[in-house]
Amino acid sequence: MTILIVGGSGFLGSELVRQAKAAGHTTVATYATKPCNSIPDAWRRLDLRDAESLDSVVADAQPRVVINASSGRADWAITAEGPVQLALVTAKRGTPLVHVSTDAVFSGAGTARYDESRLPDPVTPYGAAKAAAETGILAVHPKAVVARTSLIIGHGLSVHERLVHALAAGTTDGALY
Ligand SMILES: NC(=O)c1ccc[n+]([C@@H]2O[C@H](COP(=O)([O-])OP(=O)(O)OC[C@H]3O[C@@H](n4cnc5c(N)ncnc54)[C@H](OP(=O)(O)O)[C@@H]3O)[C@@H](O)[C@H]2O)c1
C-alpha cells in the first residue's frame, strides 16, 4: 500500500520511510526545506501552513494511510494548526491518519504514569501546540490515531536527543520548547 509520510525527511520520518519500504510498501515522503538521504519512492515538498498544497500533495499521492511525523517545535502554525489542516484534508477523503505526538503534552507533575484518559496539562509552548493539535485532529477526523511518544533514541544527532544532553549538561534551559 502507499503510505504518505509527512515530515519524511526528519529523524523519525526517515526511519519510517526505511521501515515502510522494508515491509514492501510504497512510500511518498514530504520535506519542508530539503529532502534527506533516505530514499522514498517519491519526495514531495510540503509546508503544513499551506492548506492548498496540502490538499494537492494528498490528492497526488493517493495514500492508503498518512503518517504525520512532522515537527515545528513551538511554532503554533506548524505544530498546532498545520496538523489540524492535514486532518481536515484526510478526513474529507476518508484516509486514515496517524499523528505522532509527545509526552510533552503533560507537565510531569504529580504522577509518573499517564494513560490515555489523562487530560493534557502542558507547561511549554511546544507541549501546548502539540496538545492543541491532538484535540483538533481528534475532533475533525474520526479515523485519526494519536500516538504519543517520549524521547526517541537513535544515532545521537536528533534535535531532541541533543537537547536532552544539553539540558543534562546545564548548557541550555530548553527555552525553544
Ligand atoms: N525526536 C524525539 O525524541 C521525539 C520525542 C517525542 C515526540 N516526538 C515527535 O515525533 C515527531 C517527529 O519528530 P522528529 O524529532 O523526527 O522531528 P525532526 O527530525 O525535527 O523532523 C521534522 C520534520 O518536519 C518537517 N517540517 C518542518 N517544518 C515543516 C512545515 N512547516 N511543514 C511540513 N513539514 C515540516 C521537517 O522538514 P525539513 O527537514 O525539510 O525541514 C522534517 O521532515 C514530531 O511530531 C515530534 O513532536 C519526537
The ligand as an SDF file (V2000), in Angstrom:
LIG
                    3D

 48 52  0  0  0  0  0  0  0  0999 V2000
   12.6010   13.0700   18.4350 N   0  0  0  0  0  0  0  0  0  0  0  0
   12.0670   12.7970   19.6350 C   0  0  0  0  0  0  0  0  0  0  0  0
   12.7610   12.3790   20.5870 O   0  0  0  0  0  0  0  0  0  0  0  0
   10.5920   12.9860   19.8500 C   0  0  0  0  0  0  0  0  0  0  0  0
   10.0650   12.8150   21.1340 C   0  0  0  0  0  0  0  0  0  0  0  0
    8.6940   12.9400   21.3240 C   0  0  0  0  0  0  0  0  0  0  0  0
    7.8700   13.2270   20.2400 C   0  0  0  0  0  0  0  0  0  0  0  0
    8.4110   13.4120   19.0130 N   0  0  0  0  0  0  0  0  0  0  0  0
    7.5100   13.7340   17.8990 C   0  0  0  0  0  0  0  0  0  0  0  0
    7.8870   12.9290   16.7920 O   0  0  0  0  0  0  0  0  0  0  0  0
    7.6670   13.6480   15.5740 C   0  0  0  0  0  0  0  0  0  0  0  0
    8.9400   13.6490   14.7420 C   0  0  0  0  0  0  0  0  0  0  0  0
    9.9690   14.2970   15.4720 O   0  0  0  0  0  0  0  0  0  0  0  0
   11.4580   14.3580   14.8770 P   0  0  0  0  0  0  0  0  0  0  0  0
   12.3650   14.5490   16.0310 O   0  0  0  0  0  0  0  0  0  0  0  0
   11.6660   13.2110   13.9380 O   0  0  0  0  0  0  0  0  0  0  0  0
   11.3930   15.7300   14.0570 O   0  0  0  0  0  0  0  0  0  0  0  0
   12.5160   16.3520   13.0940 P   0  0  0  0  0  0  0  0  0  0  0  0
   13.6830   15.4540   12.9230 O   0  0  0  0  0  0  0  0  0  0  0  0
   12.7610   17.7450   13.5740 O   0  0  0  0  0  0  0  0  0  0  0  0
   11.7800   16.4050   11.6760 O   0  0  0  0  0  0  0  0  0  0  0  0
   10.8060   17.3590   11.4620 C   0  0  0  0  0  0  0  0  0  0  0  0
   10.1690   17.1060   10.1150 C   0  0  0  0  0  0  0  0  0  0  0  0
    9.1040   18.0630    9.9490 O   0  0  0  0  0  0  0  0  0  0  0  0
    9.3220   18.7560    8.7190 C   0  0  0  0  0  0  0  0  0  0  0  0
    8.7890   20.0960    8.8270 N   0  0  0  0  0  0  0  0  0  0  0  0
    9.3210   21.1750    9.4490 C   0  0  0  0  0  0  0  0  0  0  0  0
    8.5590   22.2510    9.2420 N   0  0  0  0  0  0  0  0  0  0  0  0
    7.5100   21.8390    8.4790 C   0  0  0  0  0  0  0  0  0  0  0  0
    6.3870   22.5040    7.9080 C   0  0  0  0  0  0  0  0  0  0  0  0
    6.1820   23.8210    8.0600 N   0  0  0  0  0  0  0  0  0  0  0  0
    5.5160   21.7660    7.1720 N   0  0  0  0  0  0  0  0  0  0  0  0
    5.7170   20.4380    6.9810 C   0  0  0  0  0  0  0  0  0  0  0  0
    6.7600   19.7600    7.4770 N   0  0  0  0  0  0  0  0  0  0  0  0
    7.6520   20.4560    8.2220 C   0  0  0  0  0  0  0  0  0  0  0  0
   10.8370   18.7450    8.5170 C   0  0  0  0  0  0  0  0  0  0  0  0
   11.1900   19.0010    7.1460 O   0  0  0  0  0  0  0  0  0  0  0  0
   12.6590   19.6260    6.7920 P   0  0  0  0  0  0  0  0  0  0  0  0
   13.6530   18.6560    7.3330 O   0  0  0  0  0  0  0  0  0  0  0  0
   12.7100   19.7090    5.3180 O   0  0  0  0  0  0  0  0  0  0  0  0
   12.7120   20.9530    7.4820 O   0  0  0  0  0  0  0  0  0  0  0  0
   11.1390   17.3040    8.9380 C   0  0  0  0  0  0  0  0  0  0  0  0
   10.8000   16.4130    7.9060 O   0  0  0  0  0  0  0  0  0  0  0  0
    7.1890   15.0520   15.9960 C   0  0  0  0  0  0  0  0  0  0  0  0
    5.7900   15.0980   15.9200 O   0  0  0  0  0  0  0  0  0  0  0  0
    7.6330   15.1850   17.4330 C   0  0  0  0  0  0  0  0  0  0  0  0
    6.7690   16.0420   18.1510 O   0  0  0  0  0  0  0  0  0  0  0  0
    9.7550   13.2960   18.7910 C   0  0  0  0  0  0  0  0  0  0  0  0
  1  2  1  0
  2  3  2  0
  2  4  1  0
  4  5  1  0
  4 48  2  0
  5  6  2  0
  6  7  1  0
  7  8  2  0
  8  9  1  0
  8 48  1  0
  9 10  1  0
  9 46  1  0
 10 11  1  0
 11 12  1  0
 11 44  1  0
 12 13  1  0
 13 14  1  0
 14 15  2  0
 14 16  1  0
 14 17  1  0
 17 18  1  0
 18 19  2  0
 18 20  1  0
 18 21  1  0
 21 22  1  0
 22 23  1  0
 23 24  1  0
 23 42  1  0
 24 25  1  0
 25 26  1  0
 25 36  1  0
 26 27  1  0
 26 35  1  0
 27 28  2  0
 28 29  1  0
 29 30  1  0
 29 35  2  0
 30 31  1  0
 30 32  2  0
 32 33  1  0
 33 34  2  0
 34 35  1  0
 36 37  1  0
 36 42  1  0
 37 38  1  0
 38 39  2  0
 38 40  1  0
 38 41  1  0
 42 43  1  0
 44 45  1  0
 44 46  1  0
 46 47  1  0
M  CHG  2   8   1  16  -1
M  END
$$$$
